[in-house]
Amino acid sequence: MGVGHHEAAWRHPRTDSRNLSSVKHFQNLAQIAERGLLDSVFFADGLAVDPRVKHNIQAIFEPITLLTAIASATEHIGLIATASTGYLHPYTLARSFASLDHISGGRAGWNIVTSAGADEAANFGFDGIPDHAGRYRRAAEFVDIATALWDSWEDDALILDEATGIFADPAKVHSIDHSGEQFTVAGPLNSPRSPQGRPLLVQAGSSETGRDFAARYAEAIFTAQRSVEEGRAFYRDVKARAVAFGRSADDVLILPGIVPFLGPTAAAARELEQEFTDLISPEYSLRQLSQMLGVDLTAHALDAPLRPLPPIEQIQGNKSRYQLVKDLADHEALTVRQLIAKLGGGRGHRTIAGTPEQVADDLQEWFTAGAADGFNIMPPYLPGGLEDFVEQVVPILRRRGLFRTEYTATTLRGHYGLSHQPSRFTLHRERAGLLPDTPGKDSSSRTLVTAEQ
């Protein structure tokens, strides 16, 4: 999010909006996160410029390209890029992420999105947003192809025997011969097996369809619940769905997003949050709210309640965020002005304003209550908000035994306590008794926090 997750961050004196186009700025953010021993940096993305550009800065860099530059400036931090299944092709995406994983030494992760914006659809020749169920059917086929392509080279397929002239063992390089509803892909991928086997798979869907998709494919889920009770319910539901898909509950990590405003006192933290709220542009926020809900509210009176919204069954955009915003407005009887103030920091994710101890207390409560495996930190302003979290909150978590004191793994999957993924072709040969079993999952290095940029 460039210079911060709060929509008015670029206007605040604690930020420099010119950093949006500075590669060194983003390298610095990753280095700060790495100094704090965080698991990963996580880049959002979109595929369109929309009417909100008048009042807010836009992402400039394509995430995989940017993370390749960040890889050269860091050694440990995981590198998660958002990429859409809606308008890209699985072969080129699989190759790009395999390249990032090779370049970074095994630190790549893919945040899988289905793209629900009309502006994005228009850039790829569509008259409107593809329907919700159709987007997820395409996404499932897309991920099936990508994972098959990453598996198409077995771990020991690359021979590199100069004496005999053998580059690779062709018996361990496989076609995938996929022919489906959306795609036909022969394979194999023109990239050997990368250090992690496969990049870490991240997903953020919280609708019914999204939860099933995440439980089937995702290894980390970026989610938005606003209370411990809601968090625990989501946590239990998704873990149970994962088990129903034949996975272990520990194979899926739940990472709620939080926006922390830190101050030496709770009052100072609230004052800082208010400074950002005061810089919100109502025109921008109404457009933002309209996009989140899929309902045009640009002419809505700011000091009136949100007008009745259509049932969620009629929404083809982001259903989970629609329901979250609708519930927030209904349960707290908010005016539109109050609603956009609450959404300004994290677009529905929780905002916490308090001392470092209070923020640490909150994270610990969610973690120990079984509402989260970790958290996606969404600093309201950058780089200062991330620096404050790393320097003030992380040491408290460490003293409480909730966070690592050093990196013990070399890959992103290792940071998350997840195992290297063997190729399905290797597994097939193991099951046929041709190879010894591979080691099981080691969860000893699992930790608490990632950071979204």
C-alpha distance (Angstrom), angle and dihedral (degrees) to the residues before:
residue distance angle dihedral
M1 . . .
G2 3.80 . .
V3 3.80 107.5 .
G4 3.80 98.4 5.7
H5 3.77 148.0 -33.2
H6 3.77 95.1 -106.6
E7 3.78 108.3 93.7
A8 3.82 91.3 -130.8
A9 3.83 95.1 45.9
W10 3.81 93.2 109.7
R11 3.82 89.9 60.4
H12 3.80 96.5 50.4
P13 3.84 119.9 98.1
R14 3.82 90.2 -126.8
T15 3.82 90.4 70.1
D16 3.80 138.6 55.5
S17 3.80 111.2 -143.8
R18 3.81 90.5 -160.2
N19 3.80 86.7 73.4
L20 3.79 88.5 75.3
S21 3.80 89.9 84.7
S22 3.80 96.5 37.4
V23 3.79 117.0 104.9
K24 3.79 88.7 -166.8
H25 3.82 89.6 59.2
F26 3.80 91.4 57.4
Q27 3.79 92.5 43.1
N28 3.80 87.3 52.9
L29 3.81 91.7 51.5
A30 3.80 90.8 53.1
Q31 3.80 90.7 47.4
I32 3.83 90.2 52.3
A33 3.81 90.2 50.5
E34 3.80 90.0 47.5
R35 3.79 90.8 49.8
G36 3.80 86.6 56.9
L37 3.84 90.4 50.0
L38 3.80 91.3 -120.3
D39 3.80 118.3 167.8
S40 3.77 100.0 -122.3
V41 3.77 150.9 -26.4
F42 3.79 115.6 -114.9
F43 3.80 123.4 -155.0
A44 3.78 122.9 -157.0
D45 3.79 118.8 -152.0
G46 3.78 144.5 -176.0
L47 3.78 134.7 -167.0
A48 3.80 101.6 -138.0
V49 3.79 146.0 49.0
D50 3.78 108.2 -126.8
P51 3.83 133.6 -168.0
R52 3.82 91.4 -86.0
V53 3.81 89.6 76.6
K54 3.83 89.6 94.5
H55 3.80 91.4 71.6
N56 3.78 106.3 24.5
I57 3.77 140.4 44.6
Q58 3.78 119.9 -110.4
A59 3.79 132.6 -139.2
I60 3.80 108.9 -94.9
F61 3.79 106.4 -177.5
E62 3.79 125.6 71.0
P63 3.82 101.6 -122.8
I64 3.82 102.1 -128.5
T65 3.79 90.9 50.0
L66 3.80 91.3 47.9
L67 3.80 93.2 46.4
T68 3.79 89.8 52.6
A69 3.81 87.4 59.8
I70 3.81 90.1 45.9
A71 3.81 90.7 50.5
S72 3.79 90.0 63.6
A73 3.83 91.2 53.0
T74 3.83 97.1 48.3
E75 3.80 138.4 49.2
H76 3.81 109.5 -163.4
I77 3.79 114.0 15.6
G78 3.82 117.7 107.6
L79 3.81 117.7 -118.5
I80 3.82 116.4 -142.5
A81 3.81 119.8 -177.0
T82 3.79 128.4 -171.5
A83 3.81 114.3 -129.4
S84 3.79 128.9 170.3
T85 3.79 127.3 -122.0
G86 3.81 87.9 -163.4
Y87 3.77 101.5 73.2
L88 3.81 108.4 9.2
H89 3.80 130.1 79.2
P90 3.81 121.9 -112.6
Y91 3.81 95.2 -133.0
T92 3.79 96.4 54.9
L93 3.81 91.8 40.4
A94 3.82 92.2 50.7
R95 3.79 90.0 49.7
S96 3.81 93.0 48.7
F97 3.80 93.9 51.2
A98 3.81 92.1 43.7
S99 3.80 87.7 53.3
L100 3.81 91.8 50.1
D101 3.79 90.0 49.0
H102 3.81 91.3 51.5
I103 3.81 93.9 44.7
S104 3.82 92.9 48.5
G105 3.79 96.6 42.5
G106 3.80 94.5 -113.4
R107 3.79 105.1 -34.6
A108 3.82 103.4 117.6
G109 3.79 126.8 122.8
W110 3.81 132.0 177.3
N111 3.81 121.8 -143.6
I112 3.81 101.8 -155.0
V113 3.81 114.6 -143.8
T114 3.78 130.7 172.2
S115 3.86 98.4 -153.3
A116 3.80 114.0 -123.2
G117 3.82 101.5 -175.9
A118 3.80 124.2 112.6
D119 3.82 91.0 -146.2
E120 3.80 90.2 56.3
A121 3.80 91.7 47.8
A122 3.81 90.7 52.3
N123 3.80 91.0 55.6
F124 3.80 90.2 59.6
G125 3.79 99.6 45.3
F126 3.81 100.5 -92.3
D127 3.80 122.7 133.8
G128 3.81 92.7 -148.3
I129 3.78 144.7 -6.4
P130 3.82 112.4 -58.9
D131 3.81 110.0 -115.2
H132 3.81 118.1 -86.8
A133 3.81 97.2 -113.5
G134 3.79 92.0 44.6
R135 3.79 92.1 52.8
Y136 3.80 90.7 55.0
R137 3.82 93.1 46.4
R138 3.78 88.7 54.4
A139 3.81 90.9 45.2
A140 3.82 92.1 52.5
E141 3.79 92.4 51.5
F142 3.80 90.4 43.9
V143 3.82 93.5 53.4
D144 3.80 91.8 44.5
I145 3.81 89.1 56.0
A146 3.81 94.9 44.3
T147 3.80 93.4 50.8
A148 3.81 91.1 46.1
L149 3.81 89.8 52.0
W150 3.81 91.8 50.0
D151 3.81 87.3 50.7
S152 3.81 93.7 47.6
W153 3.81 91.2 91.5
E154 3.78 113.4 54.8
D155 3.80 117.0 -138.1
D156 3.81 93.9 -104.5
A157 3.82 97.5 37.9
L158 3.80 92.9 105.4
I159 3.82 107.6 81.7
L160 3.85 105.1 167.9
D161 3.80 93.1 -172.7
E162 3.79 104.3 167.1
A163 3.80 94.1 -174.9
T164 3.79 95.3 57.7
G165 3.78 96.8 29.2
I166 3.80 93.1 -122.8
F167 3.80 111.0 146.9
A168 3.83 99.6 173.2
D169 3.79 138.8 -4.4
P170 3.82 104.6 -110.2
A171 3.81 90.1 -157.8
K172 3.82 87.4 66.6
V173 3.82 97.1 47.0
H174 3.81 108.9 80.8
S175 3.78 139.2 -166.6
I176 3.78 114.0 -134.2
D177 3.84 97.2 -157.0
H178 3.79 94.5 -159.5
S179 3.80 118.1 -178.2
G180 3.79 114.2 172.1
E181 3.80 146.5 142.6
Q182 3.81 95.0 -72.5
F183 3.80 107.9 15.9
T184 3.79 144.8 33.5
V185 3.81 112.5 -160.4
A186 3.81 125.7 168.4
G187 3.81 102.3 -173.3
P188 2.95 156.1 162.0
L189 3.80 102.8 171.7
N190 3.80 113.4 -114.6
S191 3.80 91.1 -127.5
P192 3.81 125.2 77.3
R193 3.79 120.5 -120.6
S194 3.80 110.2 -63.7
P195 3.83 125.2 -131.7
Q196 3.83 95.2 -93.9
G197 3.78 95.0 41.8
R198 3.79 86.5 -129.3
P199 3.80 131.1 14.0
L200 3.80 115.7 -104.5
L201 3.82 109.8 -88.5
V202 3.82 116.9 -134.2
Q203 3.79 128.0 -178.0
A204 3.80 136.8 176.3
G205 3.81 107.2 -163.8
S206 3.81 117.1 131.5
S207 3.79 101.0 169.2
E208 3.79 117.3 101.3
T209 3.79 91.2 -96.4
G210 3.80 91.0 41.8
R211 3.81 92.7 51.8
D212 3.78 91.7 51.6
F213 3.79 90.9 48.1
A214 3.81 91.9 48.8
A215 3.80 92.8 46.3
R216 3.80 90.2 51.4
Y217 3.81 99.7 44.7
A218 3.80 115.5 7.5
E219 3.79 126.8 94.9
A220 3.80 93.8 -173.4
I221 3.80 126.1 27.9
F222 3.81 121.0 -156.3
T223 3.78 104.5 -153.8
A224 3.81 143.9 167.5
Q225 3.80 121.3 -136.4
R226 3.78 122.0 152.8
S227 3.82 103.1 -152.5
V228 3.80 137.0 38.7
E229 3.81 89.2 -117.0
E230 3.82 92.3 53.8
G231 3.80 89.6 44.2
R232 3.81 93.1 52.5
A233 3.80 91.9 47.8
F234 3.81 91.8 51.2
Y235 3.82 91.5 44.4
R236 3.80 93.4 52.4
D237 3.78 93.7 42.9
V238 3.80 96.4 52.0
K239 3.81 93.9 42.5
A240 3.82 89.6 51.6
R241 3.80 90.6 49.8
A242 3.81 90.1 50.8
V243 3.80 90.2 53.8
A244 3.81 89.2 49.4
F245 3.81 87.7 56.5
G246 3.79 89.5 55.4
R247 3.79 96.4 -100.5
S248 3.80 131.0 121.0
A249 3.80 116.9 -103.0
D250 3.82 86.7 -126.2
D251 3.81 90.5 60.8
V252 3.83 90.7 72.9
L253 3.82 119.6 61.6
I254 3.82 120.2 -160.9
L255 3.83 114.0 -144.1
P256 3.84 115.9 179.5
G257 3.78 116.2 -161.0
I258 3.80 119.9 -118.8
V259 3.81 132.4 -175.4
P260 3.84 108.8 -149.9
F261 3.81 122.5 -159.0
L262 3.80 105.8 -170.3
G263 3.79 128.6 -161.9
P264 3.81 139.1 159.2
T265 3.81 86.9 -107.4
A266 3.79 132.3 22.9
A267 3.80 89.3 -114.1
A268 3.82 91.6 53.6
A269 3.80 90.4 50.3
R270 3.80 91.5 51.2
E271 3.80 90.5 48.2
L272 3.81 89.7 53.0
E273 3.80 90.7 50.0
Q274 3.81 89.8 50.0
E275 3.81 90.4 52.9
F276 3.78 88.7 60.6
T277 3.81 93.1 43.1
D278 3.81 89.9 54.0
L279 3.81 89.9 57.5
I280 3.82 94.9 55.9
S281 3.80 113.6 120.7
P282 3.83 108.2 -135.4
E283 3.80 91.3 -151.8
Y284 3.80 91.1 54.3
S285 3.79 93.5 43.8
L286 3.79 93.3 50.8
R287 3.79 89.3 53.6
Q288 3.80 89.7 46.4
L289 3.80 90.9 50.8
S290 3.80 91.1 46.2
Q291 3.79 90.5 53.6
M292 3.81 93.1 47.2
L293 3.80 92.0 51.2
G294 3.79 100.1 34.0
V295 3.82 87.7 -128.6
D296 3.82 124.6 111.6
L297 3.82 107.0 -115.7
T298 3.80 98.8 154.6
A299 3.82 92.2 115.6
H300 3.82 95.3 41.6
A301 3.82 117.5 126.1
L302 3.81 109.1 -106.9
D303 3.79 96.3 -140.9
A304 3.81 96.4 46.6
P305 3.81 125.1 89.3
L306 3.78 117.8 -96.7
R307 3.78 107.2 -85.6
P308 3.83 118.7 -116.4
L309 3.77 110.6 -72.7
P310 3.81 128.9 -145.2
P311 3.82 118.5 -98.4
I312 3.78 115.1 -85.6
E313 3.81 90.6 -113.3
Q314 3.82 88.2 71.9
I315 3.82 93.5 53.8
Q316 3.80 117.6 98.6
G317 3.82 95.5 175.8
N318 3.81 127.7 69.6
K319 3.80 101.1 -25.4
S320 3.81 98.1 -176.4
R321 3.80 94.2 51.4
Y322 3.80 90.2 44.8
Q323 3.81 90.5 55.3
L324 3.81 92.6 45.0
V325 3.81 93.4 53.4
K326 3.80 92.9 42.7
D327 3.81 91.7 51.2
L328 3.80 91.8 46.7
A329 3.80 91.9 53.1
D330 3.81 94.1 43.9
H331 3.81 99.7 44.0
E332 3.79 96.3 45.7
A333 3.83 96.3 35.9
L334 3.81 90.4 -130.5
T335 3.76 128.1 -179.9
V336 3.79 115.6 -129.0
R337 3.82 89.7 -104.2
Q338 3.81 90.9 53.9
L339 3.78 91.2 45.1
I340 3.80 95.4 53.1
A341 3.81 89.4 47.4
K342 3.82 89.7 56.0
L343 3.80 91.7 46.8
G344 3.80 96.2 45.3
G345 3.79 96.2 89.6
G346 3.78 104.1 42.3
R347 3.82 109.9 -0.3
G348 3.79 90.9 -117.2
H349 3.80 100.5 -22.7
R350 3.79 116.5 116.7
T351 3.78 119.0 -85.9
I352 3.82 116.2 -152.1
A353 3.81 120.6 -165.3
G354 3.79 113.5 -173.4
T355 3.77 149.2 90.3
P356 3.82 120.0 -54.0
E357 3.82 88.7 -102.7
Q358 3.81 91.6 52.5
V359 3.80 92.4 49.1
A360 3.81 90.6 47.9
D361 3.82 89.4 48.9
D362 3.80 90.2 53.3
L363 3.79 93.8 49.8
Q364 3.78 91.5 46.8
E365 3.80 91.6 50.1
W366 3.82 92.4 54.0
F367 3.80 92.6 42.7
T368 3.80 96.8 49.0
A369 3.83 93.2 40.4
G370 3.80 91.3 60.4
A371 3.80 94.8 -111.2
A372 3.83 96.0 116.4
D373 3.79 142.6 18.2
G374 3.80 89.1 -156.0
F375 3.78 141.0 -35.6
N376 3.77 141.3 -98.7
I377 3.80 105.1 -135.6
M378 3.81 112.1 -144.7
P379 3.82 105.7 -170.6
P380 3.81 110.8 -150.4
Y381 3.81 89.9 -140.9
L382 3.80 132.4 19.8
P383 2.92 140.9 -101.0
G384 3.84 93.2 -5.0
G385 3.80 97.2 52.3
L386 3.79 91.4 53.4
E387 3.80 92.5 44.7
D388 3.81 90.0 52.2
F389 3.79 92.1 50.4
V390 3.81 93.4 47.7
E391 3.79 94.4 45.1
Q392 3.81 99.9 38.3
V393 3.82 111.1 24.9
V394 3.81 103.6 31.4
P395 3.85 93.5 58.8
I396 3.81 89.6 54.4
L397 3.80 91.7 50.7
R398 3.78 89.0 47.9
R399 3.81 92.9 51.8
R400 3.80 88.5 51.8
G401 3.80 91.9 53.4
L402 3.81 92.7 -112.4
F403 3.78 99.4 114.6
R404 3.79 139.1 44.0
T405 3.79 123.7 -94.3
E406 3.81 92.8 -154.6
Y407 3.77 139.9 4.2
T408 3.80 109.3 -89.5
A409 3.81 97.7 177.1
T410 3.79 133.6 56.4
T411 3.81 99.4 -149.5
L412 3.78 135.5 58.4
R413 3.79 90.3 -117.8
G414 3.80 87.3 53.9
H415 3.81 92.1 51.7
Y416 3.81 88.2 55.0
G417 3.80 92.4 46.8
L418 3.80 92.7 -112.6
S419 3.78 125.8 135.0
H420 3.77 131.0 -114.9
Q421 3.81 107.8 -90.6
P422 3.81 112.4 -123.1
S423 3.78 118.2 -146.5
R424 3.80 114.7 -93.2
F425 3.80 87.0 -125.8
T426 3.80 90.4 56.4
L427 3.79 89.6 48.7
H428 3.79 90.0 50.9
R429 3.80 90.5 54.9
E430 3.82 90.6 46.5
R431 3.78 91.0 53.6
A432 3.78 89.2 49.1
G433 3.80 87.6 57.1
L434 3.78 95.2 -110.7
L435 3.82 96.7 116.9
P436 3.82 137.2 31.2
D437 3.81 116.7 -103.5
T438 3.79 117.5 -87.7
P439 3.82 119.3 -119.0
G440 3.79 117.4 -86.6
K441 3.76 127.3 -116.2
D442 3.78 118.9 -63.6
S443 3.80 110.9 -150.4
S444 3.80 95.2 174.8
S445 3.79 94.0 103.9
R446 3.82 97.5 51.4
T447 3.79 112.0 131.0
L448 3.73 141.1 176.1
V449 3.77 119.7 -107.2
T450 3.80 144.3 49.1
A451 3.80 128.0 173.2
E452 3.77 130.0 -132.3
Q453 3.78 117.3 -146.6
